[in-house]
Amino acid sequence: MLRRPLTHGVQRNVGDSDTCRRPVFAWLTRYNTRCRQSANGHLSPNEYQHRHHTAKLALAA
């Protein structure tokens, strides 16, 4: 599901896949690197994943 700011002002027929792919990729990159989630202790998804994998590797060692 795309958020409204991404789809606001975009016509239903976006033309080709590249026209659609670019804004979706830009939104996804911003979301995963900057948007903090309260369920993850106010960390971005990337930071949460990095810490989670680091902790798992430390337990495995």
ZIGIGI-V373630 format. One record per helix or strand of 3 or more residues. SS is the DSSP state (2 for helix, 1 for strand). FROM is the first residue (numbers start at 1). TO is the last residue. If there is no record, write none. Layout:
BEGIN
ss = {SS	SS}
from = {FROM	FROM}
to = {TO	TO}
END
This chain:
BEGIN
ss = {2	2	2	2}
from = {4	17	38	45}
to = {7	34	40	60}
END
